[in-house]
């Protein structure tokens, strides 16, 4: 990717796209954050604010594209700080909202059709950004990454070649069944944050996933316990491509942007952390890990694959 001239501060541009899903007959809202040199200002970003330069010119060429998939009933807004950090680091980051499975419209939660819709939303979002007249010419064509939190982790694995099955309680006829999802060969790396994974428990559930993966899970996650990570660890055909670290004292929502004080409440679970966990201190470390991993993975060098101090799969707690 090209570098800006020395001394010029990189800011975050934002472009809003609306992507039509012809199968679901629904719109997929997409906010694309990218590097720019234009002046920024605080802008509304869902219920939050973010320093953005709306529809500003993109700075750079050959920029890698990263799509971020939120969890079930969640929102893209809670991943704003990760997306902004990626943009300032020379990536283009797309935050998509899954229709029928977000905070304002969650009617498809727990249904097989939602599990089939989500990976397609990612593919359509990739298409939209790559062909956008303002963004497409600045993008690298050699590969895309997907970041997923919770059910977004399922989504990332499905679009990367996973073969999921729906449980009986998720299907109309009450029978377990394979889910119709399609691998996108443009996806070359994944970041899984507290991923939800039981749909891949079949012996061949993850044998089609052959790409570098960074996985971070929380020691005190009450939603996706260690069994979810174990499905990934034992199911990948090339475990040497996986880097996994358990974050001490972290809960399920440790990977989301911090909530402002006036929105922190036990009634808003994503705003809460286990006692003693400092989300604001942890996230910059996570963001730097993600940037380092993606730069190497999308350059075709699987991170840690030939590390002298052992394999990249790790249960270390740090």
WOTA-V925470 format. One record per helix or strand of 2 or more residues. SS is the DSSP state (2 for helix, 1 for strand). FROM is the first residue (numbers start at 1). LEN is the number of residues. If there is no record, write none. Layout:
ss->SS from->FROM len->LEN
ss->SS from->FROM len->LEN
This chain:
ss->1 from->11 len->11
ss->1 from->26 len->11
ss->1 from->41 len->5
ss->1 from->48 len->7
ss->1 from->63 len->7
ss->2 from->76 len->13
ss->1 from->91 len->7
ss->2 from->112 len->20
ss->2 from->136 len->3
ss->1 from->139 len->11
ss->2 from->151 len->9
ss->1 from->165 len->2
ss->2 from->168 len->3
ss->1 from->177 len->2
ss->1 from->187 len->7
ss->2 from->198 len->3
ss->1 from->212 len->7
ss->2 from->226 len->10
ss->2 from->239 len->3
ss->1 from->242 len->6
ss->2 from->261 len->3
ss->2 from->269 len->3
ss->2 from->279 len->20
ss->1 from->313 len->5
